[in-house]
Amino acid sequence: MTFFKSLLLAIFATLFLTYVLGVSFLELLDVNIYMDGELIEPLKAIGVSAVATVILVLIALTIVLSVFGSLIFICLLVAGALAMVAIGVFWPVFLIAGVIWLLTRNKNRPQEHRYYG
């Protein structure tokens, strides 16, 4: 599954479970929520809290992905810099090793069988 499809399914599951468990919890404990002296319906109370929770989860996900994404990017930059320094310092050794390999490789390959017919 793609990331966004998984994210949408997770949000839907969170909202559904919050609604089902929240309404059951409010009815089980006989909890009434009042705002400005008016009784709020259980569906609205759970809906508002579920949306607020989803928004907080999305904000936390954004922060976590940006921090870890930055750390991974910095680690890749450091590894690339070290590789470039290693190549820059040891390029004469690589060049000499390549020349030696070219001069000393086995040149006695089997000849092709040619058919002159």
VENDA-V937780 format. One record per backbone hydrogen bond with DSSP energy under -1.0 kcal/mol. CO is the residue of the C=O (numbers start at 1). NH is the residue of the N-H. If there is no record, write none. Layout:
co: {CO/CO}
nh: {NH/NH}
//
This chain:
co: {2/3/4/5/6/7/8/9/10/11/12/13/14/15/16/17/18/19/20/21/22/23/24/25/26/33/35/38/41/42/43/44/45/46/47/48/49/50/51/52/53/54/55/56/57/58/59/60/61/62/63/64/65/66/67/68/69/70/71/72/73/74/75/76/77/78/79/80/81/82/83/84/85/86/90/91/92/93/94/95/96/97/98/99/100/107}
nh: {6/7/8/9/10/11/12/13/14/15/16/17/18/19/20/21/22/23/24/25/26/27/28/29/31/40/38/35/45/46/47/48/49/50/51/52/53/54/55/56/57/58/59/60/61/62/63/64/65/66/67/68/69/70/71/72/73/74/75/76/77/78/79/80/81/82/83/84/85/86/87/88/89/90/94/95/96/97/98/99/100/101/102/103/104/109}
//
